[in-house]
Amino acid sequence: MIDFAKYSKPIEKQGAEYIDLRIMELTSEAYSAKDGNISSVQSMEHVAFGARVFFKGAWGFAFCTEMSDVDKIFSSAWRMAKLNSIKIKERFELKNVSTIKDEVNHQIKQNPVDIPSEEKIKEVLEIDRLLKRDNVKSRQSEIGFSSRKSWFFNSSGADIFEPRYAMAIRLSLVGRGKTGLVNSFNRTGKTGGYEIYTGINKTEFCNHLYKKFKNALKAEKAPAGRFPIVIDNGLCGVFFHEAVGHACEADAVLEKSSVFQKMLGKKIAPEHLTLVDSPNVLNEGGHFRYDDEGMPAGETFLITNGKLTSYINSLESSSLMNAKPTGNGRAMDPTHMPIPRMTNTVLRPGRFSRDELFEGIKNGIYACGSSGGVVEPINGNFVFNAEEAFMIENGKITKPLRDVSLAGNIMEILPKIEKIANDDAPNFWGGRCGKQEQLVPVGEKTPHIKISEAIIGGKSN
């Protein structure tokens, strides 16, 4: 696609220690319907080039969106590297760079963006029709598809091509419950060809949302206080991603803004808990073969049998920490620098069935899904809002609740994870994680868990 040596060799001769180039071609589409009519059809094509140069412990970086400007970004990155090398205070040597040559073939049957728009419009209108139910005042549906092709080259000989295909469905229903307006939503997102989308049972997907909607219409205000809590697969994945994963990202540790600073090798959770960051979960959001620095994707054991065993590293952070890169140098696109980022957060399954987690709970909360939250990695404090919730009474799931939030500190909550179920499964939410103004696709594969006691926000007793 491009003669990398043509641009890199002259800079190498001038003293550049390392050079890389990322190229991305992205095509994305979104089709939306509201209350029986098409409300939006959007499509975008985007090409970007990003060049990095490393010199005397410092980076230079530049990007462009036109092929004709590629030579300029190399010279600009080289100039910035030389300037930054004068100002930098903490120098380091770049280690363990990629030398891989590979052309990845994620086998798919149909590229989703090659399917005619007319077919996708029919699809979103059919989903909208399936959502037309009793008590629904307004309904919205959206389906989206993308095709991303990425190339990576560096001065150590790496030459990697990897495509990535993805789809998403996002639905919402609005109605009026006994306490006011209710907005229920459902979404899914997977990596893969158009056959991944067509393989989803749309009727079941819509039925699941309507069931949540009916529960929300009659839900009561949640009680506030300390309760035993059971968390479903969805909220469990978001909980570990946000509360644990971000604190394990090495740049936070280096900046002394992680509660896990200087905690490697120390016990922070029960022995039955093992947490892994893994891009190897097929069709999940964070699935890929190589990161944006050409490093192979691999499982990174963050917590092993209760002990903190690794951080999530990029080339820079691993060099600064004298550690091995973990294949987590990720960027939203070539117009951004790669930084340590999570992929798929995987909690290894336990030995209990889902039903066994509810046994013995006289008065507790069952929290499902996530509708947002706040985490402070520097001290471990968090608040998560459940998408839906229920009372647990005498071991049984009973009345639906609304406005349930889970609050606490990660260092206090982790030891209270009493039971882990054996029902781990990919969440397939198609989520994207934001950090330093960059959004990257991520995922989770987690089971139900039981926490012996947690702070639940809701109605005061």
TIKEPA-626474 format. One line per field, with one value per residue (C-alpha): residue number from 0; residue in one letter; x negated, y negated, z. Coordinates in nm, 2 decimals, decimal comma, always signed. Layout:
N
num	c(NUM/...)
residuo	c(A/...)
c1	c(X/...)
c2	c(Y/...)
c3	c(Z/...)
***
This chain:
461
num	c(0/1/2/3/4/5/6/7/8/9/10/11/12/13/14/15/16/17/18/19/20/21/22/23/24/25/26/27/28/29/30/31/32/33/34/35/36/37/38/39/40/41/42/43/44/45/46/47/48/49/50/51/52/53/54/55/56/57/58/59/60/61/62/63/64/65/66/67/68/69/70/71/72/73/74/75/76/77/78/79/80/81/82/83/84/85/86/87/88/89/90/91/92/93/94/95/96/97/98/99/100/101/102/103/104/105/106/107/108/109/110/111/112/113/114/115/116/117/118/119/120/121/122/123/124/125/126/127/128/129/130/131/132/133/134/135/136/137/138/139/140/141/142/143/144/145/146/147/148/149/150/151/152/153/154/155/156/157/158/159/160/161/162/163/164/165/166/167/168/169/170/171/172/173/174/175/176/177/178/179/180/181/182/183/184/185/186/187/188/189/190/191/192/193/194/195/196/197/198/199/200/201/202/203/204/205/206/207/208/209/210/211/212/213/214/215/216/217/218/219/220/221/222/223/224/225/226/227/228/229/230/231/232/233/234/235/236/237/238/239/240/241/242/243/244/245/246/247/248/249/250/251/252/253/254/255/256/257/258/259/260/261/262/263/264/265/266/267/268/269/270/271/272/273/274/275/276/277/278/279/280/281/282/283/284/285/286/287/288/289/290/291/292/293/294/295/296/297/298/299/300/301/302/303/304/305/306/307/308/309/310/311/312/313/314/315/316/317/318/319/320/321/322/323/324/325/326/327/328/329/330/331/332/333/334/335/336/337/338/339/340/341/342/343/344/345/346/347/348/349/350/351/352/353/354/355/356/357/358/359/360/361/362/363/364/365/366/367/368/369/370/371/372/373/374/375/376/377/378/379/380/381/382/383/384/385/386/387/388/389/390/391/392/393/394/395/396/397/398/399/400/401/402/403/404/405/406/407/408/409/410/411/412/413/414/415/416/417/418/419/420/421/422/423/424/425/426/427/428/429/430/431/432/433/434/435/436/437/438/439/440/441/442/443/444/445/446/447/448/449/450/451/452/453/454/455/456/457/458/459/460)
residuo	c(M/I/D/F/A/K/Y/S/K/P/I/E/K/Q/G/A/E/Y/I/D/L/R/I/M/E/L/T/S/E/A/Y/S/A/K/D/G/N/I/S/S/V/Q/S/M/E/H/V/A/F/G/A/R/V/F/F/K/G/A/W/G/F/A/F/C/T/E/M/S/D/V/D/K/I/F/S/S/A/W/R/M/A/K/L/N/S/I/K/I/K/E/R/F/E/L/K/N/V/S/T/I/K/D/E/V/N/H/Q/I/K/Q/N/P/V/D/I/P/S/E/E/K/I/K/E/V/L/E/I/D/R/L/L/K/R/D/N/V/K/S/R/Q/S/E/I/G/F/S/S/R/K/S/W/F/F/N/S/S/G/A/D/I/F/E/P/R/Y/A/M/A/I/R/L/S/L/V/G/R/G/K/T/G/L/V/N/S/F/N/R/T/G/K/T/G/G/Y/E/I/Y/T/G/I/N/K/T/E/F/C/N/H/L/Y/K/K/F/K/N/A/L/K/A/E/K/A/P/A/G/R/F/P/I/V/I/D/N/G/L/C/G/V/F/F/H/E/A/V/G/H/A/C/E/A/D/A/V/L/E/K/S/S/V/F/Q/K/M/L/G/K/K/I/A/P/E/H/L/T/L/V/D/S/P/N/V/L/N/E/G/G/H/F/R/Y/D/D/E/G/M/P/A/G/E/T/F/L/I/T/N/G/K/L/T/S/Y/I/N/S/L/E/S/S/S/L/M/N/A/K/P/T/G/N/G/R/A/M/D/P/T/H/M/P/I/P/R/M/T/N/T/V/L/R/P/G/R/F/S/R/D/E/L/F/E/G/I/K/N/G/I/Y/A/C/G/S/S/G/G/V/V/E/P/I/N/G/N/F/V/F/N/A/E/E/A/F/M/I/E/N/G/K/I/T/K/P/L/R/D/V/S/L/A/G/N/I/M/E/I/L/P/K/I/E/K/I/A/N/D/D/A/P/N/F/W/G/G/R/C/G/K/Q/E/Q/L/V/P/V/G/E/K/T/P/H/I/K/I/S/E/A/I/I/G/G/K/S/N)
c1	c(+0,00/-0,28/-0,66/-0,74/-1,12/-1,10/-0,99/-1,17/-1,52/-1,62/-1,52/-1,70/-2,02/-1,98/-1,97/-1,61/-1,61/-1,27/-0,99/-0,64/-0,35/+0,02/+0,28/+0,65/+0,94/+1,28/+1,63/+1,92/+2,30/+2,60/+2,97/+3,23/+3,60/+3,85/+4,21/+4,25/+4,04/+3,68/+3,53/+3,17/+2,93/+2,57/+2,25/+1,89/+1,56/+1,24/+0,87/+0,59/+0,21/+0,01/-0,37/-0,58/-0,95/-1,15/-1,48/-1,68/-1,39/-1,13/-0,85/-0,75/-0,41/-0,22/+0,08/+0,27/+0,58/+0,45/+0,20/+0,03/-0,07/-0,24/-0,59/-0,52/-0,41/-0,74/-0,94/-0,71/-0,73/-1,11/-1,13/-0,91/-1,11/-1,43/-1,26/-1,10/-1,43/-1,58/-1,29/-1,23/-1,32/-1,29/-1,47/-1,42/-1,52/-1,25/-1,25/-1,07/-0,94/-0,76/-0,93/-0,63/-0,52/-0,16/+0,16/+0,45/+0,75/+1,06/+1,27/+1,61/+1,88/+2,00/+1,85/+2,13/+2,08/+2,12/+2,48/+2,72/+2,87/+3,22/+3,18/+3,06/+3,35/+3,59/+3,41/+3,44/+3,81/+3,88/+3,72/+3,92/+4,24/+4,14/+4,12/+4,47/+4,63/+4,89/+4,79/+4,51/+4,54/+4,22/+3,97/+3,63/+3,42/+3,07/+2,85/+2,49/+2,21/+1,84/+1,54/+1,19/+0,87/+0,54/+0,18/-0,12/-0,49/-0,80/-1,17/-1,24/-1,08/-0,71/-0,46/-0,11/+0,24/+0,55/+0,91/+1,19/+1,57/+1,84/+2,21/+2,44/+2,81/+2,94/+3,31/+3,51/+3,87/+4,04/+4,36/+4,52/+4,50/+4,66/+4,38/+4,32/+4,15/+3,97/+3,69/+3,57/+3,30/+3,13/+2,82/+2,58/+2,26/+2,02/+1,72/+1,76/+1,93/+2,29/+2,37/+2,32/+2,60/+2,84/+2,78/+2,94/+3,30/+3,45/+3,79/+3,62/+3,41/+3,71/+3,91/+3,63/+3,64/+4,02/+3,99/+3,75/+3,98/+4,28/+4,08/+3,97/+4,33/+4,41/+4,08/+4,06/+3,80/+3,51/+3,43/+3,10/+2,85/+2,61/+2,73/+2,59/+2,60/+2,60/+2,47/+2,55/+2,31/+2,35/+2,30/+2,02/+1,83/+1,87/+1,78/+1,45/+1,37/+1,42/+1,32/+1,03/+0,92/+0,85/+0,65/+0,44/+0,35/-0,02/-0,01/+0,22/-0,03/-0,33/-0,14/-0,07/+0,30/+0,39/+0,50/+0,30/-0,04/-0,31/-0,05/-0,20/-0,22/+0,02/+0,35/+0,64/+0,92/+1,03/+0,83/+1,12/+1,10/+0,89/+0,93/+0,78/+0,76/+0,79/+0,84/+0,89/+1,27/+1,41/+1,66/+1,64/+1,57/+1,21/+1,11/+0,81/+0,48/+0,23/+0,24/+0,17/-0,20/-0,23/-0,25/-0,06/+0,25/+0,23/+0,40/+0,28/+0,36/+0,44/+0,55/+0,44/+0,60/+0,66/+0,32/+0,25/+0,01/-0,02/+0,05/+0,17/-0,12/-0,21/-0,56/-0,64/-0,50/-0,66/-0,99/-0,96/-0,86/-1,12/-0,83/-0,71/-0,46/-0,12/+0,03/+0,24/+0,10/+0,42/+0,54/+0,88/+0,73/+0,39/+0,46/+0,40/+0,10/+0,13/+0,17/+0,23/+0,59/+0,81/+0,94/+1,19/+1,23/+1,26/+1,35/+1,28/+1,60/+1,65/+1,80/+2,15/+2,46/+2,64/+2,93/+2,69/+2,58/+2,93/+2,95/+2,95/+3,02/+3,31/+3,31/+3,09/+3,06/+3,02/+2,86/+2,86/+2,69/+2,52/+2,66/+2,34/+2,13/+1,82/+1,48/+1,18/+0,88/+0,66/+0,84/+1,07/+1,40/+1,69/+2,06/+2,24/+2,61/+2,79/+3,00/+3,26/+3,28/+3,50/+3,54/+3,41/+3,64/+3,57/+3,35/+3,61/+3,61/+3,92/+4,04/+3,86/+3,68/+3,57/+3,29/+3,05/+2,69/+2,39/+2,13/+1,81/+1,43/+1,27/+1,02/+1,31/+1,55/+1,31/+1,26/+1,64/+1,69/+1,82/+1,93/+1,86/+2,10/+2,01/+2,22/+1,96/+2,05/+1,95/+2,17/+2,17/+2,28/+2,06/+1,93/+1,66/+1,43/+1,33/+0,99/+0,79/+1,04/+1,01/+1,28/+1,18/+1,41/+1,40/+1,59/+1,65/+1,69/+1,80/+2,04/+2,28/+2,11/+2,24/+2,10/+2,17/+2,23/+2,24/+2,38/+2,70/+2,84/+3,21/+3,49/+3,38/+3,53)
c2	c(+0,00/-0,24/-0,24/-0,28/-0,27/-0,57/-0,79/-0,62/-0,56/-0,93/-0,99/-0,68/-0,81/-1,13/-0,94/-0,84/-0,54/-0,40/-0,50/-0,36/-0,43/-0,35/-0,37/-0,32/-0,31/-0,32/-0,30/-0,32/-0,33/-0,39/-0,35/-0,48/-0,45/-0,62/-0,54/-0,37/-0,61/-0,63/-0,91/-0,90/-0,74/-0,82/-0,70/-0,80/-0,72/-0,82/-0,76/-0,86/-0,83/-0,86/-0,86/-0,83/-0,89/-0,80/-0,98/-1,00/-0,91/-1,12/-1,08/-1,29/-1,24/-1,38/-1,27/-1,35/-1,25/-1,28/-1,05/-1,35/-1,48/-1,16/-1,28/-1,59/-1,40/-1,20/-1,52/-1,68/-1,39/-1,38/-1,75/-1,71/-1,41/-1,62/-1,91/-1,69/-1,51/-1,84/-1,91/-1,56/-1,50/-1,12/-0,93/-0,57/-0,32/-0,18/+0,20/+0,50/+0,34/+0,55/+0,73/+0,92/+0,96/+1,08/+1,04/+1,13/+1,30/+1,27/+1,50/+1,35/+1,44/+1,08/+0,74/+0,56/+0,23/+0,42/+0,50/+0,26/-0,02/+0,08/+0,41/+0,23/-0,02/+0,27/+0,43/+0,13/+0,08/+0,44/+0,41/+0,09/+0,29/+0,56/+0,29/+0,16/+0,28/+0,18/-0,11/-0,22/-0,59/-0,62/-0,38/-0,42/-0,17/-0,19/+0,05/-0,02/+0,14/+0,07/+0,20/+0,09/+0,18/+0,12/+0,13/+0,10/+0,06/-0,01/-0,06/+0,28/+0,46/+0,50/+0,51/+0,60/+0,58/+0,65/+0,58/+0,54/+0,56/+0,48/+0,44/+0,29/+0,28/+0,01/+0,00/-0,22/-0,23/-0,52/-0,50/-0,64/-0,44/-0,51/-0,75/-0,92/-0,86/-0,53/-0,48/-0,12/-0,02/+0,28/+0,31/+0,55/+0,53/+0,78/+0,80/+1,01/+1,01/+0,93/+1,30/+1,21/+0,96/+1,19/+1,46/+1,26/+1,34/+1,00/+1,11/+1,25/+0,94/+0,71/+0,93/+0,91/+0,53/+0,52/+0,74/+0,50/+0,21/+0,37/+0,43/+0,07/-0,06/+0,10/+0,07/-0,07/-0,31/-0,10/-0,10/-0,26/-0,10/+0,20/+0,52/+0,84/+0,80/+1,03/+0,87/+1,02/+1,08/+0,73/+0,52/+0,75/+0,69/+0,31/+0,32/+0,50/+0,30/-0,04/+0,02/+0,26/+0,24/-0,13/-0,12/+0,16/-0,06/-0,13/-0,50/-0,55/-0,36/-0,57/-0,89/-0,78/-0,80/-0,44/-0,27/+0,03/-0,15/+0,06/+0,35/+0,61/+0,95/+0,84/+1,00/+0,77/+1,02/+1,37/+1,67/+1,78/+1,47/+1,45/+1,15/+1,15/+0,89/+1,08/+0,97/+1,34/+1,35/+1,41/+1,16/+0,94/+0,57/+0,58/+0,87/+0,83/+1,00/+0,71/+0,38/+0,04/+0,08/+0,41/+0,63/+0,96/+0,98/+1,21/+1,28/+1,06/+1,19/+0,88/+1,07/+1,43/+1,63/+1,30/+1,14/+0,85/+0,99/+0,75/+0,41/+0,33/+0,20/+0,02/+0,00/-0,32/-0,21/+0,13/-0,03/-0,27/+0,02/+0,26/+0,50/+0,69/+0,53/+0,68/+0,60/+0,32/+0,01/-0,11/-0,42/-0,53/-0,59/-0,70/-1,06/-0,97/-0,82/-0,46/-0,44/-0,15/-0,04/+0,26/+0,50/+0,76/+0,79/+1,16/+1,28/+1,66/+1,86/+2,00/+2,32/+2,21/+2,21/+1,88/+1,99/+2,08/+1,72/+1,62/+1,89/+1,77/+1,40/+1,29/+0,93/+0,82/+0,67/+0,83/+0,57/+0,61/+0,42/+0,08/-0,26/-0,45/-0,53/-0,71/-0,57/-0,74/-0,51/-0,72/-0,61/-0,33/-0,50/-0,42/-0,46/-0,24/-0,27/+0,05/+0,07/+0,27/+0,43/+0,65/+0,73/+1,06/+1,20/+1,53/+1,64/+1,55/+1,27/+1,06/+0,71/+0,48/+0,18/-0,15/-0,40/-0,14/-0,25/-0,05/-0,26/-0,18/-0,14/+0,12/+0,22/+0,28/+0,45/+0,70/+0,90/+0,92/+1,11/+1,42/+1,64/+1,65/+1,83/+2,07/+1,89/+1,67/+1,55/+1,26/+0,96/+0,84/+0,49/+0,33/+0,08/-0,18/-0,30/-0,66/-0,78/-1,09/-1,18/-0,85/-0,59/-0,23/+0,08/+0,31/+0,60/+0,83/+1,20/+1,24/+1,45/+1,35/+1,27/+1,23/+0,96/+1,02/+0,65/+0,33/-0,02/-0,06/-0,40/-0,45/-0,55/-0,62/-0,39)
c3	c(+0,00/+0,08/+0,05/+0,42/+0,36/+0,13/+0,42/+0,71/+0,57/+0,54/+0,90/+1,02/+0,85/+1,05/+1,38/+1,45/+1,68/+1,59/+1,34/+1,28/+1,06/+1,11/+0,83/+0,87/+0,62/+0,79/+0,65/+0,89/+0,85/+1,09/+1,01/+1,26/+1,29/+1,52/+1,57/+1,23/+1,02/+0,91/+1,12/+1,00/+0,75/+0,80/+0,63/+0,67/+0,50/+0,67/+0,60/+0,84/+0,86/+1,18/+1,21/+1,53/+1,57/+1,88/+1,96/+2,28/+2,51/+2,34/+2,09/+1,79/+1,64/+1,35/+1,14/+0,82/+0,63/+0,28/+0,11/-0,05/+0,30/+0,43/+0,36/+0,57/+0,88/+0,88/+0,87/+1,13/+1,37/+1,34/+1,41/+1,72/+1,85/+1,84/+2,02/+2,28/+2,34/+2,46/+2,71/+2,84/+3,21/+3,23/+2,95/+2,87/+2,60/+2,38/+2,42/+2,27/+1,95/+1,69/+1,41/+1,29/+0,93/+0,90/+0,70/+0,93/+0,77/+1,00/+0,80/+0,73/+0,48/+0,40/+0,46/+0,64/+0,45/+0,12/+0,19/+0,00/+0,21/+0,10/+0,29/+0,60/+0,59/+0,57/+0,87/+1,10/+1,01/+1,09/+1,43/+1,48/+1,40/+1,65/+1,92/+1,87/+2,19/+2,46/+2,68/+2,46/+2,39/+2,18/+2,03/+1,87/+1,68/+1,53/+1,35/+1,27/+1,07/+1,01/+0,82/+0,94/+0,76/+0,94/+0,83/+1,06/+0,96/+1,16/+1,12/+1,28/+0,99/+1,11/+0,83/+0,95/+0,79/+1,00/+0,90/+1,16/+1,10/+1,35/+1,39/+1,66/+1,75/+1,99/+2,09/+2,34/+2,46/+2,64/+2,85/+3,16/+3,48/+3,81/+3,91/+3,57/+3,24/+3,19/+2,94/+2,88/+2,64/+2,50/+2,28/+2,14/+1,94/+1,79/+1,57/+1,25/+0,91/+0,82/+0,90/+1,27/+1,25/+1,05/+1,31/+1,59/+1,67/+1,65/+1,79/+2,11/+2,13/+2,12/+2,36/+2,61/+2,60/+2,63/+2,94/+3,10/+3,00/+3,17/+3,49/+3,48/+3,45/+3,79/+3,96/+4,31/+4,45/+4,58/+4,95/+5,07/+5,30/+5,32/+5,16/+5,02/+4,64/+4,34/+4,02/+3,68/+3,39/+3,24/+3,55/+3,66/+3,34/+3,36/+3,73/+3,68/+3,36/+3,53/+3,89/+3,84/+3,47/+3,46/+3,78/+3,62/+3,32/+3,35/+3,26/+3,57/+3,78/+3,64/+3,71/+4,06/+4,00/+4,06/+4,38/+4,27/+4,27/+4,43/+4,48/+4,25/+4,42/+4,70/+4,78/+4,69/+4,64/+4,75/+4,62/+4,41/+4,19/+3,87/+3,63/+3,28/+3,00/+2,68/+2,31/+2,23/+2,30/+1,96/+1,83/+2,14/+2,11/+2,22/+1,99/+1,76/+1,67/+1,70/+1,89/+1,74/+1,81/+1,62/+1,93/+1,94/+2,15/+2,45/+2,78/+3,06/+3,41/+3,62/+3,93/+3,98/+4,27/+4,45/+4,39/+4,17/+3,91/+3,62/+3,48/+3,13/+2,92/+2,60/+2,45/+2,64/+2,98/+2,96/+2,88/+3,17/+3,40/+3,26/+3,19/+2,88/+2,66/+2,70/+2,36/+2,50/+2,31/+2,15/+1,98/+1,85/+1,51/+1,36/+1,46/+1,82/+2,00/+2,14/+2,52/+2,76/+2,71/+2,81/+2,55/+2,69/+3,06/+3,16/+3,50/+3,53/+3,62/+3,97/+4,10/+4,19/+3,98/+3,93/+4,16/+4,44/+4,47/+4,59/+4,86/+5,22/+5,12/+5,34/+5,22/+4,93/+4,59/+4,24/+4,01/+3,63/+3,35/+3,37/+3,30/+3,38/+3,67/+3,81/+3,91/+4,07/+3,99/+4,22/+4,54/+4,42/+4,50/+4,26/+4,20/+3,94/+3,84/+3,76/+3,44/+3,63/+3,97/+4,19/+4,56/+4,68/+4,96/+5,13/+4,84/+4,57/+4,31/+4,38/+4,30/+4,04/+4,17/+4,01/+4,08/+4,22/+4,26/+4,39/+4,58/+4,76/+4,74/+4,52/+4,79/+5,04/+4,79/+4,63/+4,95/+4,99/+4,66/+4,83/+4,54/+4,16/+3,94/+3,66/+3,39/+3,23/+2,89/+2,65/+2,71/+2,34/+2,43/+2,16/+2,41/+2,37/+2,64/+2,67/+2,80/+2,71/+2,45/+2,28/+2,23/+2,16/+2,14/+2,45/+2,58/+2,88/+2,95/+3,31/+3,53/+3,81/+4,14/+4,50/+4,72/+5,09/+5,16/+4,96/+4,98/+4,78/+4,70/+4,68/+4,92/+5,27/+5,54)
***
